[in-house]
Amino acid sequence: MEFESALTHILASEGGYVNHPNDPGGETRYGITKHTARAHGYKGPMRELPLSVAESIYRKSYWDACRCDELPPGIRLAVFDAAITSGPAQSILWLQRCLEVTANGKVNAATISAASKANPHKLVFCLLDKRLAFVRQLRNWPTFGKGWTIRIEKLRKLAQSSQASPPRGKSENQTVTATTNNFLN
């Protein structure tokens, strides 16, 4: 999966402007927290954060930080999504623990090599299981647990459905968009 397709999934999960009183991240737009937006130089109101700014932040601070372009396509979305909700280092720790390589929270040659040899579906399921176990322990699980579980299970279903190759004549992006729409509706 490429960045643009993965971003489509993220934006469908994150939605627009949110300011939930129980969310320690505070104000968000497109899933970007106010703190993160400010760290990237955005000074305007969060309700007006441009999508282009959110896309740039997602690319630099999550996709590129996890070196997703160097990971096997079948695991990129799960790593990217986990990085967004729990931070890139935590996402990579889960990945490394699933791969049984040295877990230091940084993608390195050993991580990339092991990931390229692993069964992508088993790897995604392992990462999602670790992620779900982690979020179940958070103090705000009672408030956000149902939504987190739905988000994780959508990724699991997407991984299951991607075991088959795209139908003839359809690009990966067309197949991913159709699959995403099926799980989001």
Residue, then its C-alpha position, 0 to 999 in steps of 0.5 A: m500500500e502506498f502513502e496516498s491509499a493509507l492516508t485515505h484509510i486514516l482520514a476516514s477513521e480520524g474525521g474532521y474537527v474534534n475536541h473531546p473533553n476526555d481526549p488527552g490530545g485535546e483539539t484535533r483536525y484530521g487526527i492531528t493534535k494541536h500540539t503536533a500542528r504547532a510543532h510543525g509550524y501551524k499557528g491558525p485555529m485547529r478548526e481551520l487546519p488545511l488538509s494539505v498541512a495534515e497530509s504533510i504532517y502524516r507523511k513526515s512524522y508518521w509514514d516517513a518516521c516509520r520508513c513505511d516505503e521500505l516495509p512490505p506493502g501488506i504491513r504498511l497501513a497497520v504500522f502507519d495507523a498504529a504510529i498515528t494513534s500510539g506514536p511511531a516508536q511504539s508502533i515499531l516496537w510492536l512490529q519488532r516484537c512480532l518479528e522477534v528482532t531487537a526491539n528499540g523502536k527504530v526501523n533498521a536493516a534488521t527490521i526491514s529484512a525480517a519484515s520482508k521475510a515474514n508472512p504479512h497477514k500473520l505479522v499484521f494480526c500480531l501487531l494488531d493484537k499487541r496494539l489492542a492489548f496496549v490500548r485496553q490498559l489505558r485509563n481512557w479505555p472506557t471512553f474510547g475503547k469501542g472506537w479503538t476496537i472498531r478501528i483495529e478490527k477494520l484493519r484486521k478485516l482489510a488485511q484478511s481481504s487483501q490476501a487475494s490479489p486485486p482483480r484483473g484490470k484494477s489498480e491497487n488504489q482502486t481496490v483499496t478504495a473500494t475495500t475501504n468504502n465497504f468497511l467504512n459504510 
